[in-house]
Amino acid sequence: MEIEAVGEVWHWRGPAPFHFVSVPDAESARIREVASLVTYGWGMIPVSARIGSTTWTTSLFAKDGLYVVPLKDRIRAAEDVELGDTVTVVLTLDVNR
C-alpha cells in the first residue's frame, strides 16, 4: 500500500529532539484502516519512506489523531529539507505480511 503525504516539517524539543512531518487526516485514516495488519506493537507502523530520491525505513506513530513521520538529520540533509518546509513523503506499508 502506498500513500503520498504532504506536510510541513516541524520540530519537537523533548528529551530526544527530532523533526517530523504529520500525515494529513485522509491519509492517516487510510493507515488506521490497515494498522492492525502491520503494527508491531504500541501502535507503531513500520514503513518505507521516500522524500525526493532518498528512501529509508522508519516507523510511524500516532500523535493528536494523526500519524507522524520521523525525519532523521541525514534525510533532511540529503534532500535539503529545513524546519517549516512543506515536503511530499511517499510511504509504503507492507500489508501482506
Contacts in CASP RR format, 6 or more apart in sequence:
PFRMAT RR
TARGET T0000
AUTHOR 0000-0000-0000
METHOD contacts of the structure
MODEL  1
MEIEAVGEVWHWRGPAPFHFVSVPDAESARIREVASLVTYGWGMIPVSAR
IGSTTWTTSLFAKDGLYVVPLKDRIRAAEDVELGDTVTVVLTLDVNR
1 30 0 8 1.000
1 34 0 8 1.000
1 92 0 8 1.000
1 93 0 8 1.000
1 95 0 8 1.000
2 90 0 8 1.000
2 91 0 8 1.000
2 92 0 8 1.000
2 93 0 8 1.000
3 23 0 8 1.000
3 27 0 8 1.000
3 30 0 8 1.000
3 31 0 8 1.000
3 90 0 8 1.000
3 91 0 8 1.000
3 92 0 8 1.000
3 93 0 8 1.000
4 27 0 8 1.000
4 88 0 8 1.000
4 89 0 8 1.000
4 90 0 8 1.000
4 91 0 8 1.000
5 21 0 8 1.000
5 23 0 8 1.000
5 24 0 8 1.000
5 27 0 8 1.000
5 69 0 8 1.000
5 88 0 8 1.000
5 89 0 8 1.000
5 90 0 8 1.000
5 91 0 8 1.000
6 24 0 8 1.000
6 86 0 8 1.000
6 87 0 8 1.000
6 88 0 8 1.000
6 89 0 8 1.000
7 21 0 8 1.000
7 22 0 8 1.000
7 24 0 8 1.000
7 86 0 8 1.000
7 87 0 8 1.000
7 88 0 8 1.000
7 89 0 8 1.000
8 21 0 8 1.000
8 22 0 8 1.000
8 84 0 8 1.000
8 85 0 8 1.000
8 86 0 8 1.000
8 87 0 8 1.000
9 19 0 8 1.000
9 20 0 8 1.000
9 21 0 8 1.000
9 71 0 8 1.000
9 76 0 8 1.000
9 81 0 8 1.000
9 82 0 8 1.000
9 83 0 8 1.000
9 84 0 8 1.000
9 85 0 8 1.000
9 86 0 8 1.000
9 87 0 8 1.000
10 19 0 8 1.000
10 20 0 8 1.000
10 21 0 8 1.000
10 22 0 8 1.000
10 83 0 8 1.000
10 84 0 8 1.000
11 17 0 8 1.000
11 18 0 8 1.000
11 19 0 8 1.000
11 20 0 8 1.000
11 83 0 8 1.000
12 18 0 8 1.000
12 19 0 8 1.000
12 20 0 8 1.000
18 70 0 8 1.000
18 71 0 8 1.000
19 70 0 8 1.000
19 71 0 8 1.000
19 73 0 8 1.000
19 76 0 8 1.000
19 83 0 8 1.000
20 68 0 8 1.000
20 69 0 8 1.000
20 70 0 8 1.000
20 71 0 8 1.000
21 68 0 8 1.000
21 69 0 8 1.000
21 71 0 8 1.000
21 87 0 8 1.000
21 89 0 8 1.000
22 63 0 8 1.000
22 64 0 8 1.000
22 66 0 8 1.000
22 67 0 8 1.000
22 68 0 8 1.000
22 69 0 8 1.000
23 31 0 8 1.000
23 60 0 8 1.000
23 66 0 8 1.000
23 67 0 8 1.000
23 68 0 8 1.000
23 69 0 8 1.000
23 89 0 8 1.000
23 91 0 8 1.000
24 66 0 8 1.000
25 66 0 8 1.000
27 67 0 8 1.000
27 91 0 8 1.000
28 65 0 8 1.000
28 66 0 8 1.000
28 67 0 8 1.000
31 45 0 8 1.000
31 60 0 8 1.000
31 67 0 8 1.000
31 91 0 8 1.000
31 93 0 8 1.000
34 93 0 8 1.000
34 95 0 8 1.000
35 43 0 8 1.000
35 45 0 8 1.000
37 95 0 8 1.000
37 97 0 8 1.000
38 45 0 8 1.000
38 46 0 8 1.000
38 93 0 8 1.000
38 94 0 8 1.000
38 95 0 8 1.000
38 97 0 8 1.000
39 45 0 8 1.000
40 46 0 8 1.000
40 59 0 8 1.000
42 61 0 8 1.000
43 61 0 8 1.000
43 62 0 8 1.000
44 59 0 8 1.000
44 60 0 8 1.000
44 61 0 8 1.000
45 59 0 8 1.000
45 60 0 8 1.000
45 61 0 8 1.000
45 67 0 8 1.000
45 93 0 8 1.000
46 57 0 8 1.000
46 58 0 8 1.000
46 59 0 8 1.000
46 93 0 8 1.000
46 94 0 8 1.000
47 57 0 8 1.000
47 58 0 8 1.000
47 59 0 8 1.000
47 60 0 8 1.000
47 69 0 8 1.000
47 91 0 8 1.000
47 92 0 8 1.000
47 93 0 8 1.000
48 55 0 8 1.000
48 56 0 8 1.000
48 57 0 8 1.000
48 91 0 8 1.000
48 92 0 8 1.000
49 55 0 8 1.000
49 56 0 8 1.000
49 57 0 8 1.000
49 58 0 8 1.000
49 69 0 8 1.000
49 89 0 8 1.000
49 90 0 8 1.000
49 91 0 8 1.000
49 92 0 8 1.000
50 56 0 8 1.000
50 89 0 8 1.000
50 90 0 8 1.000
50 92 0 8 1.000
51 71 0 8 1.000
51 75 0 8 1.000
51 79 0 8 1.000
51 81 0 8 1.000
51 87 0 8 1.000
51 88 0 8 1.000
51 89 0 8 1.000
51 90 0 8 1.000
52 79 0 8 1.000
52 88 0 8 1.000
53 79 0 8 1.000
54 75 0 8 1.000
54 78 0 8 1.000
54 79 0 8 1.000
56 72 0 8 1.000
56 75 0 8 1.000
58 69 0 8 1.000
58 70 0 8 1.000
58 72 0 8 1.000
59 70 0 8 1.000
60 67 0 8 1.000
60 68 0 8 1.000
60 69 0 8 1.000
60 91 0 8 1.000
61 67 0 8 1.000
61 68 0 8 1.000
62 68 0 8 1.000
69 89 0 8 1.000
69 91 0 8 1.000
71 81 0 8 1.000
75 81 0 8 1.000
76 82 0 8 1.000
79 87 0 8 1.000
81 87 0 8 1.000
END
